[in-house]
Amino acid sequence: MNNLEDILTELNTAVDNYHNQKLSLPSDQAEILRTISCNLYYLEAHRIDAHENWQREYFKATGSNAAKERWADNQVQELYKIRRIMTGAKIVADAVRSTLSQAKRD
């Protein structure tokens, strides 16, 4: 499994490249989409591991459900980060697909 920080670095680089690129370069956009898609796949494995860790912490904790959730959230902080980054990366991937689709029509 790829290192989480390496995945996040590659995703950030791909998003920066898309943001700074001319929209008239579909081959470069296809490469950006490929990078984002692959790293989303790798990130999913980290999300699964983090969720399993979160569940372990949740069931170790005592108290109400809310107290258990707060405990697990504090113990496995990367789960929130991974989820938010995945959501943002999916939105960027959709935008790249849209610009690629527009380039095909032109």
N, C-alpha and C positions, 0 to 999 in steps of 0.2 A: 504494500500500500504506500502511496506517495505521502510524503511529509505534508502536514496541514499547512505549514507556513509557505512551503514551495507552491502548493496549489493556490493559495491566496495571492501570492506574488504574481503568478502567471495570470490569474484572473484579472488582477488590477492592471497588469501590463496590457492585456487584451482590450480591456475597457478603455484605457488611455489611448491605445492605438486607434480604436474605433472612433473615439471622440475627436481625435486630431487628424483623422484621415479624410481625404477627398472622397465624396460619395461616388465618384466616377470610376473607382477601382474595384470592380466586383471580385476579382481573384484574391485581392488582399482581404476583402470582407469575408470571403469564403474561408480563408485561413483563420481569421479572427473567430468566426462562428465555430470552426472545428476546435480551436483552442478552448473556447468557452464551454462547448458541449462536453469535451473530454474531461475537463476539470470539474464540471458539475457532476459527472459520473464518479470521479474520484472523491469528491466532497461528500457524495451520498454515503460512501463507506464510512467516512468519519462521523457523519450524522448518526448512522446506525450504531456505531460504537458509543458515541456520546449519549445516545438515548438509552442504551443498555446500562451504562454507568449511572445515568440519572435514575433509572428505575431501581437499581441496586440501592442507591442512596435513599430514595423515597421509602423503600420498604424497610430500611435500617432505622429510619427516623421514628420518633414517637410523637404523639399529639394528634391534633386534628389534621384533616386532609390539607388544609391551607398551610399549616405549620410544616407538614412533611414536604409539600411542594416548595416552600421557601427554602427549606434545608437543602433539598436536592438541587434547586436552582443555584444556590450559593456554592455547592460542592462541584457542580458540573457547569461552570459558566460558559464553556465553549459551545454548548448546545445552542444557546440563544444566538451567539455570533454566527455559527454555521447556518442556522435557519434563515437569518436576515440576509446573509450574503448570498445564499442560494436563491432567495426570492428576487433580490436585485439582479443577479446574474441571469436569471430566467427572463426578466424584463428586457435586459440588454440583448440577449439572444433573440428574442422576438423582434426587437428593433432591427437587428442585423438582417434577420430573415426578410423583414419588410423591405429594407433597402435593396437587398439582393433580388427580391421579387420585382421591384420597380425597375431595376436595371435590366432584367430579362425582358420586360415589356418595351423598354426604350430601344 
